[in-house]
């Protein structure tokens, strides 16, 4: 692809980000310096062009001629960041996730809270590999104690048997927006819903839209989130769910 075409495509994405004006942006299949995409960091370029002062890029595949992974762009600073590579899964290339902890003050009457935001990309070819990758996510989330927003290309849908989205939602006690709806497709002209947002139960969806703009082979999701707090009943429920999902927490023990 000609360099000018690559830059033009990125400029279209940057224009969309400026129009949407989201506080946090999650990117998957984000390129670092790669032979197929102009040998420059696309994440840094988008952050600069769209006006995001903070960005994290995780190169889950990092070779001499190919470099890509997941990323987060943010209008607020990150308190903590984590780049996690899933185990190698030949013949498909390695995937992973980027975690950024931000400080959010949803109500001026109360102290700010810390929130973990994850940009996740799972394997496209095998359910067994995706299940292993979900186990990795669950172990990381279990080691932390913040409200969680997961923004992911799961390469899977809700209705398949043992859907990894259902597993992650169940085992992390997270919620999904209208999981059975056919109106939120993101791939192949909206025919397939491969991209999802999950919220921990101390958060709620205020708005959820699949954007019509064509700037990638996947359509972007715009999610508006509010904080509703937590209580002891939810903590007890989380512990019960963890017991039910022990096989996923112990997949590599």
Buried (B, 14 or more C-beta within 10 A) or exposed (E): EEEEEBBEBBBBBBBBBEEBEBBBBBBBBBBBBBEEBBBBBBBBBBBEBBEBEBBBBBBBBBEEEBBBBBBBBBBBEBEEEBBBBBEEBEEEBBBBBBBBBBEBEBEEEEEEBBBBBBBBBBBBEEBEBBBBBBBBBBBBBBEEEBBBBBBBBBBBBBEEEEBBBBBBBBBBBBBBBEBEEEEBBBBEEBEBBBBBBBBBBBBBBEEBEBBEBEBBEBBBBEBEBEBEEBEEEBEEEBEEBBEEBEEBBEBEE
